[in-house]
Amino acid sequence: MKKTFLYTVIFLSINIFIQNLANSNEIKLAVLKYGTVNWELNVIKHYKLDEKYGINLNVTYLTNKNASAIALMSDAVDMIVTDWIWVSRQRDKGEKFSLIPYSTAAGAIMVPSDSNINSLSDIKNVQIGIAGGSIDKSWILLRAYTLKQYGYDIATEVEPAYAAPPLINGMVIKGELDGALNYWNYTARLKARNFKNIISITDVLPSLGIGKALPLIGYVFREEWANDNPETISGFLKASNEARQILNTNDEEWNRIIKITGAKDKETLSALKKGFRDGIPDQDTNLYIEPIKNAFKILADLGGKDLVGNSKELADGVIWLNND
């Protein structure tokens, strides 16, 4: 009898354990090891916001964007961070992924403080570093802007130097490039070195009919997974939003995470803090559907199939509509 009772207790304990695991609302999230999203995730973990909102956030760090995409498509993870162009291309192929905007932060053309370049009209016959390659979204939007406003394509007026973001910053600081169009966090690092902002990508959006803000990246997941786990996705959004509010209002929090930002001084940390805060998106994802659709058409026209695939229209369902 004692053995039978013991076996029963063990059996029930195992069942309860398994049920708890099944109901743990786990989110397996894969992100790049040095991406800015890690700042937000660090705050979530530090304040146990995942526990507060009833989720179990399990973060895996990967070394490149392709690895995270493969992990999501093979269902090894539930969520990654990428852009809506990738999501639209996958939906055109029948893969039902959706995106929640993560940031509206964008880069800018930056030049040294003593440069003779003082406006966009001065950016001719110079070498400009471009992060992300010839079909980088920011670069194409800037090209579309010069075509519309001035009647010429800036790509034909300058010598683009395509390279990795850290290399571009290093070269422009050493004077090996005349200027740089880099991702927002690298742009912030140049601002901290008193580089001049000639034109930011947010400056060009209104005249292109896009609006004042355009999210470039977001949290991406399978639509079916989100529909099957509404409490999990809701809990994640609440944790994410609270973490952003902490970073938006608490200056001391930035001192705590300074090491993972890579900032070596207060000036750089201050620039990164401002860039992050300026890029916090509105929680109403409906606001971004039209801007993203309009941007997609422009990118399709200038970037072509290499960037957007076969479709010139943003696929339906790319943006996850949060009705929580």
N, C-alpha and C positions, 0 to 999 in steps of 0.2 A: 504493500500500500504506500509506504514511504517513497519507494522508487517511482511508483506510478504518479504520485502527487508531484514529485520533483520534476519528472519528465513533462507533466502538464504545465507546471509553472514555467519551465524553460521554453516549451512550445509557445505558450501565450506571450512570453517576453519577446521571443523572436518575431512573432507576428506583429506585436505592437511596434517593435523597432522598425520592421519593414514598412508598416503603415505610416509611421512617422517620416521615414525617408520618402515615401511616395507622396506625402503631403507637405514636404518641406519647402515647396515653392522655390526650388533651386533654379537659378539662372546661370548657365555656363556662358561666360562672356570672354571672348578673345580680343585682345587689343595689342597694338604695337607697344613695345617695351618703353619707348621714350616719347610717346604721344602725349599731348596736353590733356587728353581725357583722363590720364592717370591722376591728375590733380584732383579732379572731381571724385574719382573712385577712392582715392586715399581719404578724402573727407568722409565719404560714406562709411568706410571701414573704421576710421578713427572714432567717429561718433556713433557707430553701430546703428546707422540709419537703416541698413538692410534688415536687421533684427527688429527694429522699431516698426517697420512696415510689413513684417511677416514674410520676408523673402530670405533666401540663402544665396548670396552673390558669390559665385566661384569664378575668379578671374585667372585666365591663362595669358601669359605674355609671349608674343611671337615676334619674329624679327623682320617680317616683311608683309606687305599688304596682300600679296597673292596667297600666302600661307593662311591668313585669316579667312579669305574668301573660300578657299578649299575646305577649311574646317567647318564653315557654315553650310556649304553645299553638301557636305558628306554627313551632316547632322552630328558632327563631333562636338559642336557648341551650339548654343541657342541664339547667340547674338554677337555681332561684330560692329565696328565703326568703319563706315565707308561712305561713298557719295551716292547721290540719287541717280547719276548716270548709270552706274553699275546696276542699281536696282531696276531701272527702266529696261536696260538691256536684258536682264534676267527674266523680267516679266514678259517681254516680247518672245522669249523662248519657252514660256509656259511655267517658269519657276516663280511662285507667288511670294516674293519677298516684299517687305514694306519698311519704311524709314520714319523715325522720329527725329526731327532736327536737333542737332547737338549744339551748333554754334553758327553765328552769322559773322564771325570775325573774318576779316579779309586782309590781304596784303596791300602793298603800295610800291610805287617806284621810289626808291630811296637813292640819294646821291650824297657824297661828302659835303660837309658844310662849306668848304671853300670852292666847290665846283662852280663852273660857269653856267651850269644848267640850273635855271630858275623856274622854268615852266615847261609844259608839254611841248610847246613850239621849239624849244631848244634841244629836244631829244632827237637829233638827226646826226647821222654819220658818227655815232658813238657805239660802244660795245656795252650791252646791257645783259646782265645775268638773269636767266629765266628759270625758276624752279619748276619742276614738273614736266619739262619737255615742250615740244612745239604744239602739243594739243592740251596744254594746261588750261583749265577753265578761266582763270584770271587773265592770262595772256590773251586768250581769244576774245574775252569781253572787252579788254582794252583795245584790241584791234578793231572790234566792231564799233567802239566809241569813236576812234579817230576817223574811221570811214564815214560815219554819220555826221560828225561835227565838223571835220576838216576836209573830207573828200580824199583822204589818202590812208593807206594801210601802214601803220607804224612798223610792221614787220619788214616792209621794204625800205624803210628809212634808217633803220639801225642794224647793227650786227648782233643778233641774239647769240648768247652763249648759254647753252642748256647744260645744267649741272645739278648736283645734289645741293639741297639748301645750305648745309654747313660750309660746303666748298665755295658757294657763291658769296656768302657773307665774308669768308676769309679772304677771297680775292678782291672784293670791293674795298675791304678795310685796308688791304695792302696797296691799293691803287692799281691793281691789275685789271679791274673793270671800271667803267665810268659810272655805272649805276646797277641797281638790282631790283628785280621784281620777285619777291620771295614770299613764303607763307607768313601768316600774320605774326607768329611768335618770333620768327627770325627778323621780320620787319621791326618788331618791338625792340629787339636787341640792337638794331642799328639806330633806332631812335635814342636809345640810352647812350649812344656814342655821338650824339648831336648831329646825326645825318639829317639831311633835309627831305621832307616828304613832298615830292613833286605832284603826284596824283595817286589817290587811293582807289581801290576797286569800288568801294562804296560810293565814291564821288561820281562814278560813271553810270551807276545803275538807273537813276531816275530818267536820264535822257534816253536810255535804251528801252524805256517802258517796262522796266522790271520792278521798280519800287525803291524804297529806302533801304531795305535789308534783304539779303539773300543767303539762306543757309547753304553751305557747300557740302557739309558732311552731317551724318547722324547715326543713331543707333539703328542697326538693320537686323531683321529677324524674319522668320517665316510667318506669313499671315495666319496659316492654320495653327501654328504654335500659339500665337497671341490669342486667337479666338478660343482655343482650348484651355488657356490659362489666363483668364481675365483678371483674377486677383493678383497673379504674379506680375503681369505687365503693369497693372495699376500700382502695386507696391513699389516696383522699380521706378516708375515715373515720380512718385511721391518722394522717394529717397533721393533721386537725382535732382529734383527741384529744390529740395531742402538744402542739399549740399551746395548747389549754386548760390542759394541765398546766403549761406554762411560765407562763401567766398566773395559774395557781392557786398557784404556789409561789415565783415570782420577783418580789419587790417592785420590783427595779430595772427590770424590763421595763415596768412601768407608768409609770415616769419617762420611758422612751424613747418611749412612745406617747401621752404626755400631750396633745400637740397635737391628735391626731385624736380624742381623747375629748371635747375641748371644755372640759375642766376648766380653770378660771382660777386655782385655788388648791389647796393640798394637802388641805384639808378635803373639797373636792368630789371630787378624785381618789381619796381614801381611801374615800368613800362609794360611788363608782362601782365601785371595785375590790371592795369587800365584796359589793355587789349582784350583780356578775358572777360572783364565786366561789360565792356562795350558789345561783346559778341554773344551775350546771354540771350537766347531766343525767347519769344513769347510762348507761353504754354498752349495757346490756341493754335494748333497746327494748321487749321483752315486758312489762316492768314498767309501761309506760304505757298499754297497750291498754285495760284495764278502767277506769282513771281517766278516760281520754278518752271512752270510751263513756258512762260515767255523767254526765260533764260535758255531753256532747252532748245527752242527753235533757233535762237541765235547761234548757239554752240553747234547745232546740226548743220546750219548753213556754212559756217566757216571751218568747223572741225571735221565735218564729214563723217563717213562710216568708221574711220579709225577711232573716233571719239565716242560717237553715240550709237553705232551699229546701223542697222538698216532703216530704222524708223526715224522720221523727222518730228514726231510728236511724242511728248512724254506719255508713257503708258499709264493707263488708269490704275489707281490703287497704290501708286508709289509712296504717297504720303499716308502714314497711319493716322486716322482721325480719332483723336482721343476724346471720347464723350464721357469721361469719368466725372 
